[in-house]
Structure formats: structure tokens, C-alpha cells
Amino acid sequence: MMDSALLISTPEGASPDLAGTLVANNAVNVAAYAHGLYHMGHRFEKEGDYYTL
């Protein structure tokens, strides 16, 4: 899996704070995605719905 943080480009004239925010948000998204993958292996079925342990 490519590190999507490497795909972020800063528009000309954008503030460094904006770029930092984009990178920070991306890191959170990647962490949430990894966390979701972890939970995919830890699910149980209850009344037809899935719940994470």
C-alpha cells in the first residue's frame, strides 16, 4: 500500500499551516483505516448486525 501522505501536494501560495493540517488529517485517516482493518478480524455477529469487539 502506498503511503497516501506522499500524494499530498501543496497548492501554490497555500500556507504551510494548511499543508500541515492536510498531513495531520491524512495521518488520522490512515490510522483509522489501519484500526478498521484490525477490527475486521475481531467481529462477532449479533442479530444479523456486526459489532466490533
mmCIF file of the N, C-alpha and C atoms, coordinates in Angstrom:
data_MODEL
# 
_entry.id   MODEL 
# 
loop_
_atom_site.group_PDB 
_atom_site.id 
_atom_site.type_symbol 
_atom_site.label_atom_id 
_atom_site.label_alt_id 
_atom_site.label_comp_id 
_atom_site.label_asym_id 
_atom_site.label_entity_id 
_atom_site.label_seq_id 
_atom_site.pdbx_PDB_ins_code 
_atom_site.Cartn_x 
_atom_site.Cartn_y 
_atom_site.Cartn_z 
_atom_site.occupancy 
_atom_site.B_iso_or_equiv 
_atom_site.pdbx_formal_charge 
_atom_site.auth_seq_id 
_atom_site.auth_comp_id 
_atom_site.auth_asym_id 
_atom_site.auth_atom_id 
_atom_site.pdbx_PDB_model_num 
ATOM 1   N N  . MET A 1 1  ? 0.854   -1.203  0.000  1.00 0.00 ? 1  MET A N  1 
ATOM 2   C CA . MET A 1 1  ? 0.000   0.000   0.000  1.00 0.00 ? 1  MET A CA 1 
ATOM 3   C C  . MET A 1 1  ? 0.882   1.243   0.000  1.00 0.00 ? 1  MET A C  1 
ATOM 4   N N  . MET A 1 2  ? 0.628   2.137   -0.928 1.00 0.00 ? 2  MET A N  1 
ATOM 5   C CA . MET A 1 2  ? 1.399   3.381   -0.957 1.00 0.00 ? 2  MET A CA 1 
ATOM 6   C C  . MET A 1 2  ? 1.009   4.273   0.204  1.00 0.00 ? 2  MET A C  1 
ATOM 7   N N  . ASP A 1 3  ? 1.987   4.993   0.705  1.00 0.00 ? 3  ASP A N  1 
ATOM 8   C CA . ASP A 1 3  ? 1.690   5.952   1.767  1.00 0.00 ? 3  ASP A CA 1 
ATOM 9   C C  . ASP A 1 3  ? 1.021   7.150   1.116  1.00 0.00 ? 3  ASP A C  1 
ATOM 10  N N  . SER A 1 4  ? -0.273  7.311   1.354  1.00 0.00 ? 4  SER A N  1 
ATOM 11  C CA . SER A 1 4  ? -1.010  8.378   0.682  1.00 0.00 ? 4  SER A CA 1 
ATOM 12  C C  . SER A 1 4  ? -0.545  9.758   1.115  1.00 0.00 ? 4  SER A C  1 
ATOM 13  N N  . ALA A 1 5  ? 0.196   9.843   2.231  1.00 0.00 ? 5  ALA A N  1 
ATOM 14  C CA . ALA A 1 5  ? 0.697   11.146  2.658  1.00 0.00 ? 5  ALA A CA 1 
ATOM 15  C C  . ALA A 1 5  ? 1.654   11.702  1.608  1.00 0.00 ? 5  ALA A C  1 
ATOM 16  N N  . LEU A 1 6  ? 2.292   10.807  0.852  1.00 0.00 ? 6  LEU A N  1 
ATOM 17  C CA . LEU A 1 6  ? 3.238   11.253  -0.165 1.00 0.00 ? 6  LEU A CA 1 
ATOM 18  C C  . LEU A 1 6  ? 2.521   11.869  -1.364 1.00 0.00 ? 6  LEU A C  1 
ATOM 19  N N  . LEU A 1 7  ? 1.216   11.641  -1.453 1.00 0.00 ? 7  LEU A N  1 
ATOM 20  C CA . LEU A 1 7  ? 0.461   12.121  -2.607 1.00 0.00 ? 7  LEU A CA 1 
ATOM 21  C C  . LEU A 1 7  ? -0.087  13.531  -2.404 1.00 0.00 ? 7  LEU A C  1 
ATOM 22  N N  . ILE A 1 8  ? 0.076   14.077  -1.207 1.00 0.00 ? 8  ILE A N  1 
ATOM 23  C CA . ILE A 1 8  ? -0.458  15.407  -0.929 1.00 0.00 ? 8  ILE A CA 1 
ATOM 24  C C  . ILE A 1 8  ? 0.460   16.459  -1.545 1.00 0.00 ? 8  ILE A C  1 
ATOM 25  N N  . SER A 1 9  ? -0.095  17.318  -2.374 1.00 0.00 ? 9  SER A N  1 
ATOM 26  C CA . SER A 1 9  ? 0.680   18.420  -2.938 1.00 0.00 ? 9  SER A CA 1 
ATOM 27  C C  . SER A 1 9  ? 0.118   19.731  -2.411 1.00 0.00 ? 9  SER A C  1 
ATOM 28  N N  . THR A 1 10 ? 1.008   20.671  -2.154 1.00 0.00 ? 10 THR A N  1 
ATOM 29  C CA . THR A 1 10 ? 0.580   21.960  -1.630 1.00 0.00 ? 10 THR A CA 1 
ATOM 30  C C  . THR A 1 10 ? 0.338   22.924  -2.790 1.00 0.00 ? 10 THR A C  1 
ATOM 31  N N  . PRO A 1 11 ? -0.860  23.480  -2.928 1.00 0.00 ? 11 PRO A N  1 
ATOM 32  C CA . PRO A 1 11 ? -1.137  24.445  -3.989 1.00 0.00 ? 11 PRO A CA 1 
ATOM 33  C C  . PRO A 1 11 ? -0.231  25.673  -3.860 1.00 0.00 ? 11 PRO A C  1 
ATOM 34  N N  . GLU A 1 12 ? 0.091   26.265  -4.981 1.00 0.00 ? 12 GLU A N  1 
ATOM 35  C CA . GLU A 1 12 ? 0.933   27.463  -4.981 1.00 0.00 ? 12 GLU A CA 1 
ATOM 36  C C  . GLU A 1 12 ? 0.292   28.544  -4.111 1.00 0.00 ? 12 GLU A C  1 
ATOM 37  N N  . GLY A 1 13 ? 1.052   29.079  -3.184 1.00 0.00 ? 13 GLY A N  1 
ATOM 38  C CA . GLY A 1 13 ? 0.560   30.163  -2.358 1.00 0.00 ? 13 GLY A CA 1 
ATOM 39  C C  . GLY A 1 13 ? -0.195  29.694  -1.121 1.00 0.00 ? 13 GLY A C  1 
ATOM 40  N N  . ALA A 1 14 ? -0.346  28.387  -0.951 1.00 0.00 ? 14 ALA A N  1 
ATOM 41  C CA . ALA A 1 14 ? -1.055  27.894  0.236  1.00 0.00 ? 14 ALA A CA 1 
ATOM 42  C C  . ALA A 1 14 ? -0.153  28.055  1.456  1.00 0.00 ? 14 ALA A C  1 
ATOM 43  N N  . SER A 1 15 ? -0.765  28.259  2.598  1.00 0.00 ? 15 SER A N  1 
ATOM 44  C CA . SER A 1 15 ? 0.024   28.459  3.807  1.00 0.00 ? 15 SER A CA 1 
ATOM 45  C C  . SER A 1 15 ? 0.610   27.136  4.287  1.00 0.00 ? 15 SER A C  1 
ATOM 46  N N  . PRO A 1 16 ? 1.776   27.173  4.918  1.00 0.00 ? 16 PRO A N  1 
ATOM 47  C CA . PRO A 1 16 ? 2.358   25.948  5.479  1.00 0.00 ? 16 PRO A CA 1 
ATOM 48  C C  . PRO A 1 16 ? 1.441   25.305  6.512  1.00 0.00 ? 16 PRO A C  1 
ATOM 49  N N  . ASP A 1 17 ? 0.665   26.123  7.205  1.00 0.00 ? 17 ASP A N  1 
ATOM 50  C CA . ASP A 1 17 ? -0.265  25.581  8.194  1.00 0.00 ? 17 ASP A CA 1 
ATOM 51  C C  . ASP A 1 17 ? -1.298  24.678  7.528  1.00 0.00 ? 17 ASP A C  1 
ATOM 52  N N  . LEU A 1 18 ? -1.732  25.089  6.330  1.00 0.00 ? 18 LEU A N  1 
ATOM 53  C CA . LEU A 1 18 ? -2.716  24.283  5.606  1.00 0.00 ? 18 LEU A CA 1 
ATOM 54  C C  . LEU A 1 18 ? -2.097  22.942  5.236  1.00 0.00 ? 18 LEU A C  1 
ATOM 55  N N  . ALA A 1 19 ? -0.872  22.964  4.739  1.00 0.00 ? 19 ALA A N  1 
ATOM 56  C CA . ALA A 1 19 ? -0.200  21.719  4.362  1.00 0.00 ? 19 ALA A CA 1 
ATOM 57  C C  . ALA A 1 19 ? -0.045  20.825  5.592  1.00 0.00 ? 19 ALA A C  1 
ATOM 58  N N  . GLY A 1 20 ? 0.326   21.416  6.721  1.00 0.00 ? 20 GLY A N  1 
ATOM 59  C CA . GLY A 1 20 ? 0.480   20.639  7.944  1.00 0.00 ? 20 GLY A CA 1 
ATOM 60  C C  . GLY A 1 20 ? -0.835  20.027  8.383  1.00 0.00 ? 20 GLY A C  1 
ATOM 61  N N  . THR A 1 21 ? -1.919  20.776  8.200  1.00 0.00 ? 21 THR A N  1 
ATOM 62  C CA . THR A 1 21 ? -3.240  20.268  8.566  1.00 0.00 ? 21 THR A CA 1 
ATOM 63  C C  . THR A 1 21 ? -3.632  19.104  7.671  1.00 0.00 ? 21 THR A C  1 
ATOM 64  N N  . LEU A 1 22 ? -3.340  19.228  6.370  1.00 0.00 ? 22 LEU A N  1 
ATOM 65  C CA . LEU A 1 22 ? -3.663  18.139  5.445  1.00 0.00 ? 22 LEU A CA 1 
ATOM 66  C C  . LEU A 1 22 ? -2.904  16.879  5.819  1.00 0.00 ? 22 LEU A C  1 
ATOM 67  N N  . VAL A 1 23 ? -1.627  17.033  6.130  1.00 0.00 ? 23 VAL A N  1 
ATOM 68  C CA . VAL A 1 23 ? -0.814  15.869  6.501  1.00 0.00 ? 23 VAL A CA 1 
ATOM 69  C C  . VAL A 1 23 ? -1.321  15.259  7.801  1.00 0.00 ? 23 VAL A C  1 
ATOM 70  N N  . ALA A 1 24 ? -1.668  16.103  8.767  1.00 0.00 ? 24 ALA A N  1 
ATOM 71  C CA . ALA A 1 24 ? -2.167  15.602  10.045 1.00 0.00 ? 24 ALA A CA 1 
ATOM 72  C C  . ALA A 1 24 ? -3.486  14.862  9.845  1.00 0.00 ? 24 ALA A C  1 
ATOM 73  N N  . ASN A 1 25 ? -4.381  15.425  9.043  1.00 0.00 ? 25 ASN A N  1 
ATOM 74  C CA . ASN A 1 25 ? -5.662  14.776  8.789  1.00 0.00 ? 25 ASN A CA 1 
ATOM 75  C C  . ASN A 1 25 ? -5.448  13.453  8.077  1.00 0.00 ? 25 ASN A C  1 
ATOM 76  N N  . ASN A 1 26 ? -4.491  13.426  7.137  1.00 0.00 ? 26 ASN A N  1 
ATOM 77  C CA . ASN A 1 26 ? -4.212  12.200  6.406  1.00 0.00 ? 26 ASN A CA 1 
ATOM 78  C C  . ASN A 1 26 ? -3.693  11.126  7.357  1.00 0.00 ? 26 ASN A C  1 
ATOM 79  N N  . ALA A 1 27 ? -2.830  11.530  8.288  1.00 0.00 ? 27 ALA A N  1 
ATOM 80  C CA . ALA A 1 27 ? -2.288  10.567  9.255  1.00 0.00 ? 27 ALA A CA 1 
ATOM 81  C C  . ALA A 1 27 ? -3.412  9.968   10.098 1.00 0.00 ? 27 ALA A C  1 
ATOM 82  N N  . VAL A 1 28 ? -4.379  10.809  10.473 1.00 0.00 ? 28 VAL A N  1 
ATOM 83  C CA . VAL A 1 28 ? -5.522  10.318  11.249 1.00 0.00 ? 28 VAL A CA 1 
ATOM 84  C C  . VAL A 1 28 ? -6.328  9.333   10.417 1.00 0.00 ? 28 VAL A C  1 
ATOM 85  N N  . ASN A 1 29 ? -6.529  9.656   9.131  1.00 0.00 ? 29 ASN A N  1 
ATOM 86  C CA . ASN A 1 29 ? -7.295  8.765   8.260  1.00 0.00 ? 29 ASN A CA 1 
ATOM 87  C C  . ASN A 1 29 ? -6.594  7.425   8.102  1.00 0.00 ? 29 ASN A C  1 
ATOM 88  N N  . VAL A 1 30 ? -5.279  7.450   7.924  1.00 0.00 ? 30 VAL A N  1 
ATOM 89  C CA . VAL A 1 30 ? -4.521  6.209   7.773  1.00 0.00 ? 30 VAL A CA 1 
ATOM 90  C C  . VAL A 1 30 ? -4.609  5.389   9.055  1.00 0.00 ? 30 VAL A C  1 
ATOM 91  N N  . ALA A 1 31 ? -4.515  6.065   10.198 1.00 0.00 ? 31 ALA A N  1 
ATOM 92  C CA . ALA A 1 31 ? -4.600  5.355   11.481 1.00 0.00 ? 31 ALA A CA 1 
ATOM 93  C C  . ALA A 1 31 ? -5.988  4.735   11.652 1.00 0.00 ? 31 ALA A C  1 
ATOM 94  N N  . ALA A 1 32 ? -7.020  5.477   11.271 1.00 0.00 ? 32 ALA A N  1 
ATOM 95  C CA . ALA A 1 32 ? -8.383  4.957   11.395 1.00 0.00 ? 32 ALA A CA 1 
ATOM 96  C C  . ALA A 1 32 ? -8.584  3.771   10.458 1.00 0.00 ? 32 ALA A C  1 
ATOM 97  N N  . TYR A 1 33 ? -7.998  3.853   9.253  1.00 0.00 ? 33 TYR A N  1 
ATOM 98  C CA . TYR A 1 33 ? -8.103  2.757   8.286  1.00 0.00 ? 33 TYR A CA 1 
ATOM 99  C C  . TYR A 1 33 ? -7.420  1.509   8.832  1.00 0.00 ? 33 TYR A C  1 
ATOM 100 N N  . ALA A 1 34 ? -6.217  1.684   9.391  1.00 0.00 ? 34 ALA A N  1 
ATOM 101 C CA . ALA A 1 34 ? -5.485  0.551   9.960  1.00 0.00 ? 34 ALA A CA 1 
ATOM 102 C C  . ALA A 1 34 ? -6.255  -0.035  11.138 1.00 0.00 ? 34 ALA A C  1 
ATOM 103 N N  . HIS A 1 35 ? -6.850  0.828   11.938 1.00 0.00 ? 35 HIS A N  1 
ATOM 104 C CA . HIS A 1 35 ? -7.637  0.377   13.085 1.00 0.00 ? 35 HIS A CA 1 
ATOM 105 C C  . HIS A 1 35 ? -8.853  -0.428  12.617 1.00 0.00 ? 35 HIS A C  1 
ATOM 106 N N  . GLY A 1 36 ? -9.467  0.047   11.528 1.00 0.00 ? 36 GLY A N  1 
ATOM 107 C CA . GLY A 1 36 ? -10.607 -0.671  10.959 1.00 0.00 ? 36 GLY A CA 1 
ATOM 108 C C  . GLY A 1 36 ? -10.194 -2.047  10.452 1.00 0.00 ? 36 GLY A C  1 
ATOM 109 N N  . LEU A 1 37 ? -9.026  -2.135  9.812  1.00 0.00 ? 37 LEU A N  1 
ATOM 110 C CA . LEU A 1 37 ? -8.538  -3.425  9.335  1.00 0.00 ? 37 LEU A CA 1 
ATOM 111 C C  . LEU A 1 37 ? -8.312  -4.367  10.514 1.00 0.00 ? 37 LEU A C  1 
ATOM 112 N N  . TYR A 1 38 ? -7.800  -3.817  11.610 1.00 0.00 ? 38 TYR A N  1 
ATOM 113 C CA . TYR A 1 38 ? -7.574  -4.629  12.805 1.00 0.00 ? 38 TYR A CA 1 
ATOM 114 C C  . TYR A 1 38 ? -8.892  -5.215  13.304 1.00 0.00 ? 38 TYR A C  1 
ATOM 115 N N  . HIS A 1 39 ? -9.924  -4.372  13.341 1.00 0.00 ? 39 HIS A N  1 
ATOM 116 C CA . HIS A 1 39 ? -11.206 -4.824  13.864 1.00 0.00 ? 39 HIS A CA 1 
ATOM 117 C C  . HIS A 1 39 ? -11.921 -5.790  12.923 1.00 0.00 ? 39 HIS A C  1 
ATOM 118 N N  . MET A 1 40 ? -11.569 -5.772  11.643 1.00 0.00 ? 40 MET A N  1 
ATOM 119 C CA . MET A 1 40 ? -12.220 -6.689  10.711 1.00 0.00 ? 40 MET A CA 1 
ATOM 120 C C  . MET A 1 40 ? -11.987 -8.139  11.139 1.00 0.00 ? 40 MET A C  1 
ATOM 121 N N  . GLY A 1 41 ? -10.868 -8.384  11.811 1.00 0.00 ? 41 GLY A N  1 
ATOM 122 C CA . GLY A 1 41 ? -10.574 -9.727  12.279 1.00 0.00 ? 41 GLY A CA 1 
ATOM 123 C C  . GLY A 1 41 ? -11.130 -10.001 13.663 1.00 0.00 ? 41 GLY A C  1 
ATOM 124 N N  . HIS A 1 42 ? -11.850 -9.054  14.232 1.00 0.00 ? 42 HIS A N  1 
ATOM 125 C CA . HIS A 1 42 ? -12.352 -9.193  15.592 1.00 0.00 ? 42 HIS A CA 1 
ATOM 126 C C  . HIS A 1 42 ? -13.828 -8.793  15.661 1.00 0.00 ? 42 HIS A C  1 
ATOM 127 N N  . ARG A 1 43 ? -14.631 -9.439  14.833 1.00 0.00 ? 43 ARG A N  1 
ATOM 128 C CA . ARG A 1 43 ? -16.059 -9.120  14.817 1.00 0.00 ? 43 ARG A CA 1 
ATOM 129 C C  . ARG A 1 43 ? -16.872 -10.352 15.206 1.00 0.00 ? 43 ARG A C  1 
ATOM 130 N N  . PHE A 1 44 ? -18.014 -10.120 15.765 1.00 0.00 ? 44 PHE A N  1 
ATOM 131 C CA . PHE A 1 44 ? -18.931 -11.219 16.028 1.00 0.00 ? 44 PHE A CA 1 
ATOM 132 C C  . PHE A 1 44 ? -20.312 -10.800 15.548 1.00 0.00 ? 44 PHE A C  1 
ATOM 133 N N  . GLU A 1 45 ? -21.121 -11.777 15.187 1.00 0.00 ? 45 GLU A N  1 
ATOM 134 C CA . GLU A 1 45 ? -22.435 -11.470 14.638 1.00 0.00 ? 45 GLU A CA 1 
ATOM 135 C C  . GLU A 1 45 ? -23.492 -11.514 15.725 1.00 0.00 ? 45 GLU A C  1 
ATOM 136 N N  . LYS A 1 46 ? -24.377 -10.539 15.727 1.00 0.00 ? 46 LYS A N  1 
ATOM 137 C CA . LYS A 1 46 ? -25.461 -10.483 16.709 1.00 0.00 ? 46 LYS A CA 1 
ATOM 138 C C  . LYS A 1 46 ? -26.706 -9.928  16.029 1.00 0.00 ? 46 LYS A C  1 
ATOM 139 N N  . GLU A 1 47 ? -27.725 -10.731 15.942 1.00 0.00 ? 47 GLU A N  1 
ATOM 140 C CA . GLU A 1 47 ? -28.991 -10.325 15.341 1.00 0.00 ? 47 GLU A CA 1 
ATOM 141 C C  . GLU A 1 47 ? -28.803 -9.781  13.934 1.00 0.00 ? 47 GLU A C  1 
ATOM 142 N N  . GLY A 1 48 ? -27.887 -10.408 13.184 1.00 0.00 ? 48 GLY A N  1 
ATOM 143 C CA . GLY A 1 48 ? -27.693 -10.032 11.793 1.00 0.00 ? 48 GLY A CA 1 
ATOM 144 C C  . GLY A 1 48 ? -26.797 -8.831  11.581 1.00 0.00 ? 48 GLY A C  1 
ATOM 145 N N  . ASP A 1 49 ? -26.426 -8.145  12.637 1.00 0.00 ? 49 ASP A N  1 
ATOM 146 C CA . ASP A 1 49 ? -25.553 -6.985  12.505 1.00 0.00 ? 49 ASP A CA 1 
ATOM 147 C C  . ASP A 1 49 ? -24.178 -7.322  13.054 1.00 0.00 ? 49 ASP A C  1 
ATOM 148 N N  . TYR A 1 50 ? -23.186 -6.559  12.602 1.00 0.00 ? 50 TYR A N  1 
ATOM 149 C CA . TYR A 1 50 ? -21.830 -6.776  13.084 1.00 0.00 ? 50 TYR A CA 1 
ATOM 150 C C  . TYR A 1 50 ? -21.460 -5.699  14.094 1.00 0.00 ? 50 TYR A C  1 
ATOM 151 N N  . TYR A 1 51 ? -20.790 -6.133  15.138 1.00 0.00 ? 51 TYR A N  1 
ATOM 152 C CA . TYR A 1 51 ? -20.317 -5.210  16.169 1.00 0.00 ? 51 TYR A CA 1 
ATOM 153 C C  . TYR A 1 51 ? -18.832 -5.465  16.393 1.00 0.00 ? 51 TYR A C  1 
ATOM 154 N N  . THR A 1 52 ? -18.072 -4.409  16.556 1.00 0.00 ? 52 THR A N  1 
ATOM 155 C CA . THR A 1 52 ? -16.655 -4.603  16.834 1.00 0.00 ? 52 THR A CA 1 
ATOM 156 C C  . THR A 1 52 ? -16.472 -4.887  18.313 1.00 0.00 ? 52 THR A C  1 
ATOM 157 N N  . LEU A 1 53 ? -15.539 -5.766  18.605 1.00 0.00 ? 53 LEU A N  1 
ATOM 158 C CA . LEU A 1 53 ? -15.263 -6.119  19.995 1.00 0.00 ? 53 LEU A CA 1 
ATOM 159 C C  . LEU A 1 53 ? -14.458 -5.012  20.650 1.00 0.00 ? 53 LEU A C  1 
# 
